[in-house]
Amino acid sequence: MNPPLHPSRRDLLRLAALGGLAGTALGPIALAPGPADAAGPSTFTPIRPPATPLAVRSPYLSTWLRADNLPGNWPTFWAGAVTAITGIVRVDGQPYVFMGAPSGGWPLATQSALVVTATRSTFTIVAGPVRLEVEFLSPSTRPTCGGSRCRCRTSP
C-alpha cells in the first residue's frame, strides 16, 4: 500500500496520535530552505552518544533515542517502552518522516548531523530541498530551598 502523496490533515493527526505524546517533546523546528547536499553519513558533535536525550525532565518524563538517526527509529522511555513520537513534514507536496517510524511506507528524510550538549540535542535533517533543524531541550533548573530536606543555607 502506497501512502497518499497529499495526506489530509486527518491522516497526519491520526499518525501523530499513535504516540499519545506526539509532538509535545518537540522544541522549535526551524525550516531552512537550501540545497539538499548529497546525503552522506550523519556527523556527531562532540561525540556519538550511546543514546540521545530528547525530553528528559524527571524519571517520569524521560524520552531517549537509542539509535543514530531520528528518521526511521522510535524514541523510547528510559526503561525501553516505545513512546512513538512522530514528525512528518510536507515539502513541495511530498511528505517526509523526520522523526519516528510510522507504518505506511512514508519516505524518510535524511539526517546529516547531530549536536548534543548538556541540555540540548539538535538534529539537522534534509527533506528534499529543505534542511530542518529539530531541537530538543531538557531543561536544568536549580532546586528550590525550603522544607526540612533543604541543605542550602541562606544568610539573613
HELIX and SHEET records of a PDB file:
HELIX    1   1 ARG A    9  ALA A   17  1                                   9    
SHEET    1   A 5 ILE A  29  PRO A  33  0                                        
SHEET    2   A 5 VAL A 130  LEU A 137 -1                                        
SHEET    3   A 5 ARG A 120  ALA A 127 -1                                        
SHEET    4   A 5 THR A 110  VAL A 116 -1                                        
SHEET    5   A 5 THR A  43  THR A  45  1                                        
SHEET    1   B 3 THR A  52  SER A  58  0                                        
SHEET    2   B 3 LEU A  61  LEU A  65 -1                                        
SHEET    3   B 3 THR A  76  PHE A  77 -1                                        
SHEET    1   C 2 GLY A  87  VAL A  91  0                                        
SHEET    2   C 2 GLN A  94  MET A  99 -1                                        
END                                                                             
